[in-house]
Amino acid sequence: LETALVDWLLRRIPLDPRLEVPPGDDAAVLRPPAGRRTVVAVDMLADGIDFVLGTGCTPQQVGHKALAVNLSDLAAMAARPEAAVVAVTLPTSDGEAIGRGLWEGLAPLAAAHGMTIVGGDTNAWDGPLVVSVTVLGSVAPGRAWRRDAARPGDLVVATGRFGGSIAGRHLAVVPRVAEALALADRHPVHAAIDVSDGLSLDLARMMAASGTAAVLDADAIPIHPDAVALAAADAAAGRPTATPLDRALGDGEDFELLLVMPPDAARAAVAASGVAPLAVPLTVIGEVVAGQGIFLRDPAGVVRPLEPRGWVHRLGGLR
Amino acid sequence: LETALVDWLLRRIPLDPRLEVPPGDDAAVLRPPAGRRTVVAVDMLADGIDFVLGTGCTPQQVGHKALAVNLSDLAAMAARPEAAVVAVTLPTSDGEAIGRGLWEGLAPLAAAHGMTIVGGDTNAWDGPLVVSVTVLGSVAPGRAWRRDAARPGDLVVATGRFGGSIAGRHLAVVPRVAEALALADRHPVHAAIDVSDGLSLDLARMMAASGTAAVLDADAIPIHPDAVALAAADAAAGRPTATPLDRALGDGEDFELLLVMPPDAARAAVAASGVAPLAVPLTVIGEVVAGQGIFLRDPAGVVRPLEPRGWVHRLGGLR
C-alpha cells in the first residue's frame, strides 16, 4: 500500500523510550521530560534557495542542513534536543533516492544529539525538493535564553568564526548545542541568538528586542578563512568585492551563537573555551550600551553606526 | 529589518499562558500540561497537489486546510490540540497577501480549538506555495488511540459521510476533534485512524497494523451527497464514472474518523450521536475479523475481497 520509501524509513526509526506509540501511527506520542518546558522551532528549506541540488550538493547534505539549522535554534535557547518531525515534498523523478539520502544525512546528526525522529510526511510533485523540519527540545523552567534581555554593560561573546559560508560551509552546519548546554550550566547568559542571516543583522535583532544598542570592535571580529579566500578570489578576478570583515559581518548562514553576558562571566567563559565541552573558541566581540542600533569601533577607536546586513529571502527581506 | 508580513504576523499572535517566552525568539518555549503525553503531527501541502490556488481556492482556504488536516491527525489519536508552528515558502509575487490570507484561514480554526500558533518560518521563491504545519497536542498516558490494537469481534464505526470531497469539501475540512475527545471520555476505543487517503485504503492500513481483517457492509457505508452528484454528473456527460459507493470507498480527503470499538460501546456511541458533543452522525459500517485484508459484504450477503483504493501522491503511492 505504501511505498518502499515509507517502509524503508519506518524500519530505520530506532526504538526510543520517549515514544509511547510505535512510529507509523497518525501522530507521534512522546513522554515529555518531567519538570521541563517544551521548546519548538521549525525551518523550511527549498532547492534553489537554501541549497542547489546537483551542483556538488547531495541529498545527504540537505538532510544534515535541514536538521542542523533547527538544532542551531535550540542551541540559541539553551535547549536540549529531544525529537524531530520531517515533512518533505520530493521531486517525482528520483524522489525515492532523494528521500533515502535525506534520511542518511539527518539520522546521524539526530543520533549524535540524542534525539529521535518521531514522524513525518512524504509527498511528491514535479517541482523542486522542499524540506521542513520541526524540532522539539526541552529546558528547565525560566532557563531558556531569550533575545530580549540584554543589559547595558554586558559583553557580546561569539562562538566560532564568521563569513564566507557560501563557499560550502553552509551545507556542513555544526550547531553549537553542546557548547550552549555547557555554557548554560556554568555561566549567566542574559540573551542569545544564532547567526542565521548575518552577524550584524542578527545582533541588531537581538538589540532591538532588548531595547539596547551594541558596539562591536572591528579588530575583535573572528573572520573565517573562507571569507578571506572569497575576498581574495574576487579581487584576483577583478570582481567587485567585499572585505573579509564585511563578509564576516553580513554573509550569514554561519550558525554561530551571539551571547550577551555579564563581563566577568564573559571573560571566564572565553578563558575556558577551546576545550570540550566548550570546544569552539569564544571571543568577546563587543559590548552592550544604552541606546538603539549597532555600531562599529575601528582600530583607531572611532565609533560609527553599522548598517545591519545579512542574507535575506527575496520577499523584501523575509526570514 | 524584517518585513511587514513578519511584523504583521507577530502582532496577531495572541498572548497565551502556555507560552513562557514571547513569540519572535529563536524558538517557542511552552509550558506542557502536567501529567500528559505530547502528541506531534506534521503535514505539508503544496499548490497543484493538495490545492490549486486561483481556481476558486483562496489563501484563506489553504490556511484552514493546512491546520485542519493536522487537527484530524490529533483527533485520530484522541489528543487535545495545544499549539502549532507554521512554515511557508511563498511565491515572490503576491507573497505578502498570500501570507496574510493563510493566517486569516489558520487563526480562527486554531482559536476554535483552544490552540496557540507559537512560531513559524517564512520564505519566498519563484515557485508554488508550500505550507507545512506541525501541531502539538496532549493526551493522558496510555490513552492515545492507536491503529494497531483492533480485535476480532470489534465493530468499525465511522463519523460522517464519505466520497466526493474533490467537489470542494476537501478545502473546508471539519476535523472531528470535539467528537474524538467526547468519545474518548465516554467509550472504549481499541483503534482509530483518520480517512485522509480513502476509506478503504486507511481502513486497510489500520487492519494491517492490527494484524486483523475487516468486513464492510456495502449497505451501511454513509455516502456523501457530493459522491452521488459527481457520479450523476459523470454519467450525464457520458464520462466514465465510479458509483457513489466506489467514490465513498476510495475518493479520500474526507477527514472523517474510523473507530474500532467493542460492540456494546459502538452501539452506545451510535445511539448517542447526532447531538453535541457527538454532533456528527456515527455509523457502524462493518466488523473486525481474524485474518488479513478488507472485504465488502453486498446486500445479498455475499462477501468479496475489497481492493484498498485511495488518493495517493504520484511517487508510487507515497503519503
Chai-1 contact restraints between the chains, C-beta under 6 A:
chainA,res_idxA,chainB,res_idxB,connection_type,confidence,min_distance_angstrom,max_distance_angstrom,comment,restraint_id
A,T3,B,G316,contact,1.0,0.0,6.0,A-B,restraint_1
A,T3,B,G317,contact,1.0,0.0,6.0,A-B,restraint_2
A,T3,B,L318,contact,1.0,0.0,6.0,A-B,restraint_3
A,E20,B,R37,contact,1.0,0.0,6.0,A-B,restraint_4
A,V21,B,A144,contact,1.0,0.0,6.0,A-B,restraint_5
A,V21,B,R146,contact,1.0,0.0,6.0,A-B,restraint_6
A,D25,B,R146,contact,1.0,0.0,6.0,A-B,restraint_7
A,D25,B,R147,contact,1.0,0.0,6.0,A-B,restraint_8
A,D26,B,D73,contact,1.0,0.0,6.0,A-B,restraint_9
A,D26,B,A76,contact,1.0,0.0,6.0,A-B,restraint_10
A,D26,B,M77,contact,1.0,0.0,6.0,A-B,restraint_11
A,D26,B,D194,contact,1.0,0.0,6.0,A-B,restraint_12
A,A27,B,V39,contact,1.0,0.0,6.0,A-B,restraint_13
A,A27,B,V40,contact,1.0,0.0,6.0,A-B,restraint_14
A,A27,B,A41,contact,1.0,0.0,6.0,A-B,restraint_15
A,A27,B,D73,contact,1.0,0.0,6.0,A-B,restraint_16
A,A27,B,M77,contact,1.0,0.0,6.0,A-B,restraint_17
A,A28,B,V40,contact,1.0,0.0,6.0,A-B,restraint_18
A,V29,B,R37,contact,1.0,0.0,6.0,A-B,restraint_19
A,V29,B,V39,contact,1.0,0.0,6.0,A-B,restraint_20
A,V29,B,A144,contact,1.0,0.0,6.0,A-B,restraint_21
A,L30,B,T38,contact,1.0,0.0,6.0,A-B,restraint_22
A,P32,B,P32,contact,1.0,0.0,6.0,A-B,restraint_23
A,P32,B,T38,contact,1.0,0.0,6.0,A-B,restraint_24
A,R37,B,E20,contact,1.0,0.0,6.0,A-B,restraint_25
A,R37,B,V29,contact,1.0,0.0,6.0,A-B,restraint_26
A,T38,B,L30,contact,1.0,0.0,6.0,A-B,restraint_27
A,T38,B,P32,contact,1.0,0.0,6.0,A-B,restraint_28
A,V39,B,A27,contact,1.0,0.0,6.0,A-B,restraint_29
A,V39,B,V29,contact,1.0,0.0,6.0,A-B,restraint_30
A,V40,B,A27,contact,1.0,0.0,6.0,A-B,restraint_31
A,V40,B,A28,contact,1.0,0.0,6.0,A-B,restraint_32
A,V40,B,V85,contact,1.0,0.0,6.0,A-B,restraint_33
A,A41,B,A27,contact,1.0,0.0,6.0,A-B,restraint_34
A,V42,B,V85,contact,1.0,0.0,6.0,A-B,restraint_35
A,V42,B,A87,contact,1.0,0.0,6.0,A-B,restraint_36
A,V42,B,D121,contact,1.0,0.0,6.0,A-B,restraint_37
A,D43,B,D121,contact,1.0,0.0,6.0,A-B,restraint_38
A,M44,B,A87,contact,1.0,0.0,6.0,A-B,restraint_39
A,M44,B,T89,contact,1.0,0.0,6.0,A-B,restraint_40
A,M44,B,D121,contact,1.0,0.0,6.0,A-B,restraint_41
A,M44,B,N123,contact,1.0,0.0,6.0,A-B,restraint_42
A,A46,B,T89,contact,1.0,0.0,6.0,A-B,restraint_43
A,A46,B,W125,contact,1.0,0.0,6.0,A-B,restraint_44
A,I49,B,W125,contact,1.0,0.0,6.0,A-B,restraint_45
A,D73,B,D26,contact,1.0,0.0,6.0,A-B,restraint_46
A,D73,B,A27,contact,1.0,0.0,6.0,A-B,restraint_47
A,A76,B,D26,contact,1.0,0.0,6.0,A-B,restraint_48
A,M77,B,D26,contact,1.0,0.0,6.0,A-B,restraint_49
A,M77,B,A27,contact,1.0,0.0,6.0,A-B,restraint_50
A,V85,B,V40,contact,1.0,0.0,6.0,A-B,restraint_51
A,V85,B,V42,contact,1.0,0.0,6.0,A-B,restraint_52
A,A87,B,V42,contact,1.0,0.0,6.0,A-B,restraint_53
A,A87,B,M44,contact,1.0,0.0,6.0,A-B,restraint_54
A,A87,B,S132,contact,1.0,0.0,6.0,A-B,restraint_55
A,T89,B,M44,contact,1.0,0.0,6.0,A-B,restraint_56
A,T89,B,A46,contact,1.0,0.0,6.0,A-B,restraint_57
A,T92,B,R314,contact,1.0,0.0,6.0,A-B,restraint_58
A,T92,B,L315,contact,1.0,0.0,6.0,A-B,restraint_59
A,G95,B,L315,contact,1.0,0.0,6.0,A-B,restraint_60
A,D121,B,V42,contact,1.0,0.0,6.0,A-B,restraint_61
A,D121,B,D43,contact,1.0,0.0,6.0,A-B,restraint_62
A,D121,B,M44,contact,1.0,0.0,6.0,A-B,restraint_63
A,T122,B,L318,contact,1.0,0.0,6.0,A-B,restraint_64
A,N123,B,M44,contact,1.0,0.0,6.0,A-B,restraint_65
A,N123,B,H313,contact,1.0,0.0,6.0,A-B,restraint_66
A,A124,B,H313,contact,1.0,0.0,6.0,A-B,restraint_67
A,A124,B,R314,contact,1.0,0.0,6.0,A-B,restraint_68
A,A124,B,L315,contact,1.0,0.0,6.0,A-B,restraint_69
A,A124,B,L318,contact,1.0,0.0,6.0,A-B,restraint_70
A,W125,B,A46,contact,1.0,0.0,6.0,A-B,restraint_71
A,W125,B,I49,contact,1.0,0.0,6.0,A-B,restraint_72
A,V130,B,V130,contact,1.0,0.0,6.0,A-B,restraint_73
A,S132,B,A87,contact,1.0,0.0,6.0,A-B,restraint_74
A,S132,B,S132,contact,1.0,0.0,6.0,A-B,restraint_75
A,T134,B,T134,contact,1.0,0.0,6.0,A-B,restraint_76
A,A144,B,V21,contact,1.0,0.0,6.0,A-B,restraint_77
A,A144,B,V29,contact,1.0,0.0,6.0,A-B,restraint_78
A,R146,B,V21,contact,1.0,0.0,6.0,A-B,restraint_79
A,R146,B,D25,contact,1.0,0.0,6.0,A-B,restraint_80
A,R147,B,D25,contact,1.0,0.0,6.0,A-B,restraint_81
A,D194,B,D26,contact,1.0,0.0,6.0,A-B,restraint_82
A,H313,B,N123,contact,1.0,0.0,6.0,A-B,restraint_83
A,H313,B,A124,contact,1.0,0.0,6.0,A-B,restraint_84
A,R314,B,T92,contact,1.0,0.0,6.0,A-B,restraint_85
A,R314,B,A124,contact,1.0,0.0,6.0,A-B,restraint_86
A,L315,B,T92,contact,1.0,0.0,6.0,A-B,restraint_87
A,L315,B,G95,contact,1.0,0.0,6.0,A-B,restraint_88
A,L315,B,A124,contact,1.0,0.0,6.0,A-B,restraint_89
A,G316,B,T3,contact,1.0,0.0,6.0,A-B,restraint_90
A,G317,B,T3,contact,1.0,0.0,6.0,A-B,restraint_91
A,L318,B,T3,contact,1.0,0.0,6.0,A-B,restraint_92
A,L318,B,T122,contact,1.0,0.0,6.0,A-B,restraint_93
A,L318,B,A124,contact,1.0,0.0,6.0,A-B,restraint_94
